[in-house]
Amino acid sequence: MRLTVGKEGQFKAIGEALKYAEEHGERGVTIHIFPGVYHEKLEIKQEGLVLEGEDAASTVLTYDDCANDILPDGEKRGTFRSYTLFVDAAGVQLKNLTIENAAGPREGAGQAVALYAEGEGIVVSDCRLLGAQDTLFTGPLPPKEVEPGGFRGPKEFAPRINGRQYYRNCYICGTVDFIFGSATAYFENCVLESLARPGFVTAGSSPEGQEYGYVFSHCRFTGEGPEGSVYLGRPWREYAKVVILDSWLGAHIRPEGWDDWSKEGAHQTAYYAEYQNSGPGAGGNRVSWSHMLSEEEAGRYTKESVLGDNFA
């Protein structure tokens, strides 16, 4: 089934097309979105669905919920209800789209998720993910929140099931922890831009025993901020794993590379590694508990090794 959205489409709103596709129960639906700005808060719960624009510059999904919004019951919205697009299904593909949470620059907004992605076999290609703090969440959640109610949202009580995700030719921007979560995720030929303030690119929460966390291959880490103002990552949970291969790192990256988030135990449990990176932010005086990989070690982090052979 192929559906279209926009002035020239069958549906005027993306949410209407998603509802129609779900109600008609077919797997493998493609929803094509004509150029435009769509101010909608969206959920995809249908396996194998393809959501595509004509190109990311002209096809924009935007919303502006944020963690510090106060809901009618007096409770804060929280991070995990702030998303613009929530993907909760296997085999979903997102193509040629901008997905934006526009709340981020607002004073006091706090966390504001653009894309909340959870499911096996999710592929995001040629997309722009725009936000500030917590732009991209790669579910599942960690097993337990630190503060009561901290995981309030659609997957708060769901089983924590790891899924593999692939991000190709994407632009992702933000400030603090703008890529975070527990999934196995492979980023290839992506641009990761840190916006003007000091911050952190990743906040991984790989569970104990999971072989892979985040892998960045042939990516560009760019930034508007001062030289040496941004960490490559910090551990949201103690077993975070991030590997950066054959990538270009700008001068905004701090010489020590990685922060422990005041979790000294993470020096033994987290895994942060690099291989043959270049640019003014590469090398440096990295923390002693990170790793510089040998060619043989780096061979464990090919796309096929991390994701298997079924990803396009």
C-alpha positions as semicolon CSV with decimal commas, in nm:
position;residue;x (nm);y (nm);z (nm)
1;M;0,000;0,000;0,000
2;R;0,129;0,346;-0,091
3;L;-0,026;0,655;0,065
4;T;0,051;1,021;0,005
5;V;0,038;1,325;0,233
6;G;0,037;1,696;0,151
7;K;-0,146;1,949;-0,060
8;E;-0,142;1,708;-0,353
9;G;-0,185;1,395;-0,143
10;Q;-0,463;1,166;-0,026
11;F;-0,422;1,302;0,329
12;K;-0,345;1,650;0,455
13;A;-0,184;1,533;0,780
14;I;0,074;1,262;0,840
15;G;-0,114;1,140;1,148
16;E;-0,423;1,074;0,935
17;A;-0,223;0,857;0,696
18;L;-0,060;0,664;0,983
19;K;-0,401;0,599;1,138
20;Y;-0,543;0,479;0,806
21;A;-0,248;0,245;0,748
22;E;-0,273;0,098;1,098
23;E;-0,649;0,046;1,077
24;H;-0,617;-0,136;0,745
25;G;-0,359;-0,367;0,894
26;E;-0,118;-0,413;0,607
27;R;0,254;-0,466;0,659
28;G;0,499;-0,284;0,437
29;V;0,303;0,039;0,386
30;T;0,488;0,334;0,229
31;I;0,372;0,685;0,318
32;H;0,515;0,949;0,086
33;I;0,510;1,306;0,219
34;F;0,510;1,598;-0,023
35;P;0,720;1,904;0,066
36;G;0,587;2,115;0,350
37;V;0,613;2,184;0,723
38;Y;0,399;1,945;0,929
39;H;0,341;2,054;1,288
40;E;0,238;1,716;1,431
41;K;0,325;1,486;1,721
42;L;0,343;1,139;1,566
43;E;0,366;0,770;1,655
44;I;0,454;0,476;1,431
45;K;0,353;0,136;1,569
46;Q;0,319;-0,059;1,245
47;E;0,595;-0,301;1,144
48;G;0,772;-0,246;0,817
49;L;0,627;0,099;0,754
50;V;0,826;0,340;0,534
51;L;0,785;0,712;0,600
52;E;0,957;0,914;0,329
53;G;0,982;1,272;0,210
54;E;1,104;1,400;-0,122
55;D;1,410;1,551;0,045
56;A;1,497;1,644;0,401
57;A;1,533;2,016;0,334
58;S;1,176;2,055;0,212
59;T;0,989;1,792;0,418
60;V;0,983;1,895;0,783
61;L;0,812;1,723;1,078
62;T;0,819;1,955;1,378
63;Y;0,672;1,985;1,726
64;D;0,778;2,165;2,043
65;D;0,696;1,960;2,353
66;C;0,965;1,956;2,621
67;A;1,044;1,788;2,950
68;N;0,962;2,092;3,164
69;D;0,612;2,145;3,028
70;I;0,354;2,123;3,308
71;L;0,064;1,893;3,221
72;P;-0,297;1,939;3,337
73;D;-0,241;1,700;3,629
74;G;0,044;1,921;3,753
75;E;0,315;1,673;3,657
76;K;0,603;1,760;3,428
77;R;0,592;1,605;3,083
78;G;0,938;1,453;3,125
79;T;1,193;1,354;2,862
80;F;1,018;1,048;2,724
81;R;0,688;1,216;2,645
82;S;0,851;1,511;2,469
83;Y;0,915;1,343;2,132
84;T;0,808;1,478;1,794
85;L;0,815;1,129;1,634
86;F;0,794;0,803;1,831
87;V;0,883;0,484;1,643
88;D;0,778;0,170;1,830
89;A;0,791;-0,108;1,571
90;A;1,034;-0,334;1,389
91;G;1,155;-0,275;1,035
92;V;1,050;0,091;1,013
93;Q;1,234;0,309;0,762
94;L;1,257;0,688;0,770
95;K;1,389;0,857;0,455
96;N;1,449;1,212;0,332
97;L;1,291;1,386;0,631
98;T;1,369;1,659;0,880
99;I;1,247;1,561;1,227
100;E;1,267;1,853;1,464
101;N;1,192;1,931;1,825
102;A;1,168;2,309;1,817
103;A;1,146;2,352;2,196
104;G;1,517;2,318;2,254
105;P;1,632;2,678;2,218
106;R;1,356;2,796;2,454
107;E;1,486;2,902;2,795
108;G;1,411;2,637;3,056
109;A;1,285;2,378;2,808
110;G;1,521;2,106;2,927
111;Q;1,520;1,776;2,743
112;A;1,327;1,778;2,415
113;V;1,339;1,464;2,199
114;A;1,301;1,492;1,822
115;L;1,309;1,116;1,742
116;Y;1,235;0,840;1,994
117;A;1,329;0,519;1,810
118;E;1,273;0,174;1,954
119;G;1,253;-0,150;1,759
120;E;1,458;-0,408;1,570
121;G;1,578;-0,317;1,224
122;I;1,503;0,055;1,221
123;V;1,676;0,238;0,933
124;V;1,705;0,617;0,916
125;S;1,861;0,750;0,597
126;D;1,922;1,095;0,450
127;C;1,740;1,260;0,740
128;R;1,801;1,567;0,955
129;L;1,736;1,529;1,329
130;L;1,721;1,872;1,490
131;G;1,709;1,960;1,858
132;A;1,915;2,075;2,153
133;Q;1,926;1,852;2,464
134;D;1,840;1,483;2,400
135;T;1,765;1,510;2,026
136;L;1,775;1,136;1,946
137;F;1,675;0,863;2,190
138;T;1,761;0,509;2,082
139;G;1,545;0,291;2,307
140;P;1,508;0,084;2,512
141;L;1,525;0,256;2,846
142;P;1,773;0,138;3,107
143;P;1,629;-0,118;3,352
144;K;1,554;0,133;3,628
145;E;1,525;0,508;3,665
146;V;1,739;0,698;3,915
147;E;1,453;0,921;4,029
148;P;1,093;0,797;4,074
149;G;0,889;0,887;3,768
150;G;1,199;0,960;3,561
151;F;1,093;0,722;3,285
152;R;0,733;0,840;3,263
153;G;0,626;0,776;2,906
154;P;0,506;0,519;2,654
155;K;0,765;0,249;2,738
156;E;0,800;0,302;3,112
157;F;0,674;-0,048;3,202
158;A;0,762;-0,231;2,878
159;P;1,022;-0,508;2,862
160;R;1,370;-0,374;2,782
161;I;1,444;-0,540;2,447
162;N;1,751;-0,430;2,252
163;G;1,707;-0,356;1,884
164;R;1,955;-0,278;1,608
165;Q;1,933;0,060;1,433
166;Y;2,114;0,203;1,130
167;Y;2,163;0,574;1,061
168;R;2,305;0,655;0,717
169;N;2,386;0,995;0,560
170;C;2,211;1,182;0,841
171;Y;2,267;1,519;1,003
172;I;2,206;1,519;1,380
173;C;2,254;1,826;1,597
174;G;2,218;1,919;1,961
175;T;2,390;2,035;2,276
176;V;2,385;1,798;2,574
177;D;2,360;1,416;2,538
178;F;2,199;1,464;2,199
179;I;2,235;1,096;2,109
180;F;2,143;0,876;2,403
181;G;2,001;0,534;2,491
182;S;2,059;0,161;2,504
183;A;2,015;0,036;2,147
184;T;2,284;-0,107;1,923
185;A;2,312;0,174;1,667
186;Y;2,547;0,215;1,371
187;F;2,605;0,564;1,230
188;E;2,764;0,581;0,884
189;N;2,856;0,895;0,688
190;C;2,667;1,113;0,934
191;V;2,735;1,469;1,052
192;L;2,707;1,519;1,429
193;E;2,697;1,891;1,503
194;S;2,736;2,026;1,855
195;L;2,561;2,361;1,883
196;A;2,707;2,671;2,041
197;R;2,722;2,574;2,409
198;P;2,962;2,324;2,572
199;G;2,816;1,976;2,585
200;F;2,827;1,604;2,516
201;V;2,758;1,420;2,191
202;T;2,654;1,083;2,338
203;A;2,512;0,946;2,662
204;G;2,504;0,571;2,617
205;S;2,328;0,324;2,844
206;S;2,421;-0,013;2,695
207;P;2,318;-0,286;2,939
208;E;2,575;-0,515;3,093
209;G;2,668;-0,795;2,855
210;Q;2,549;-0,625;2,535
211;E;2,822;-0,664;2,273
212;Y;2,776;-0,334;2,089
213;G;2,646;0,011;2,176
214;Y;2,705;0,308;1,943
215;V;2,943;0,280;1,647
216;F;3,027;0,584;1,432
217;S;3,202;0,510;1,102
218;H;3,323;0,772;0,853
219;C;3,133;1,049;1,030
220;R;3,207;1,419;1,086
221;F;3,189;1,570;1,435
222;T;3,145;1,943;1,384
223;G;3,067;2,223;1,628
224;E;2,997;2,591;1,670
225;G;3,128;2,609;2,026
226;P;3,467;2,709;2,166
227;E;3,771;2,496;2,108
228;G;3,789;2,204;2,350
229;S;3,434;2,249;2,484
230;V;3,255;1,925;2,392
231;Y;3,300;1,567;2,512
232;L;3,243;1,276;2,273
233;G;3,040;1,105;2,540
234;R;2,958;1,027;2,899
235;P;2,798;0,716;3,050
236;W;2,427;0,753;3,126
237;R;2,470;0,405;3,267
238;E;2,795;0,241;3,368
239;Y;2,824;-0,006;3,075
240;A;2,798;0,254;2,797
241;K;2,980;0,162;2,476
242;V;3,083;0,406;2,201
243;V;3,334;0,341;1,922
244;I;3,437;0,604;1,664
245;L;3,614;0,490;1,350
246;D;3,771;0,670;1,052
247;S;3,592;0,992;1,141
248;W;3,678;1,363;1,139
249;L;3,668;1,545;1,474
250;G;3,658;1,924;1,495
251;A;3,850;2,147;1,733
252;H;3,546;2,172;1,965
253;I;3,619;1,819;2,093
254;R;3,797;1,818;2,429
255;P;4,148;1,666;2,432
256;E;4,045;1,413;2,700
257;G;3,757;1,301;2,478
258;W;3,535;1,134;2,735
259;D;3,377;1,220;3,071
260;D;3,279;0,974;3,345
261;W;2,973;1,172;3,469
262;S;3,110;1,134;3,824
263;K;3,083;0,756;3,790
264;E;3,430;0,637;3,878
265;G;3,320;0,275;3,846
266;A;3,258;0,337;3,476
267;H;3,634;0,348;3,426
268;Q;3,623;-0,032;3,448
269;T;3,281;-0,096;3,291
270;A;3,224;0,158;3,012
271;Y;3,395;0,107;2,676
272;Y;3,504;0,413;2,476
273;A;3,731;0,360;2,178
274;E;3,863;0,525;1,862
275;Y;4,041;0,417;1,545
276;Q;4,219;0,628;1,284
277;N;4,024;0,945;1,342
278;S;4,151;1,272;1,198
279;G;4,100;1,646;1,243
280;P;4,200;1,888;1,519
281;G;3,987;1,710;1,778
282;A;4,137;1,364;1,715
283;G;4,407;1,214;1,931
284;G;4,467;1,455;2,213
285;N;4,542;1,351;2,567
286;R;4,254;1,103;2,600
287;V;4,147;0,971;2,939
288;S;4,348;0,668;3,045
289;W;4,041;0,443;3,058
290;S;3,953;0,489;2,688
291;H;4,105;0,284;2,406
292;M;4,286;0,336;2,077
293;L;4,209;0,031;1,866
294;S;4,446;-0,174;1,657
295;E;4,350;-0,263;1,299
296;E;4,249;-0,609;1,414
297;E;4,035;-0,474;1,697
298;A;3,869;-0,221;1,467
299;G;3,769;-0,508;1,238
300;R;3,507;-0,609;1,494
301;Y;3,312;-0,291;1,422
302;T;3,217;-0,321;1,057
303;K;2,851;-0,263;0,977
304;E;2,806;-0,632;0,903
305;S;2,963;-0,732;1,235
306;V;2,748;-0,493;1,436
307;L;2,416;-0,517;1,250
308;G;2,433;-0,840;1,050
309;D;2,373;-0,872;0,677
310;N;2,008;-0,767;0,653
311;F;2,047;-0,389;0,665
312;A;2,036;-0,204;0,332
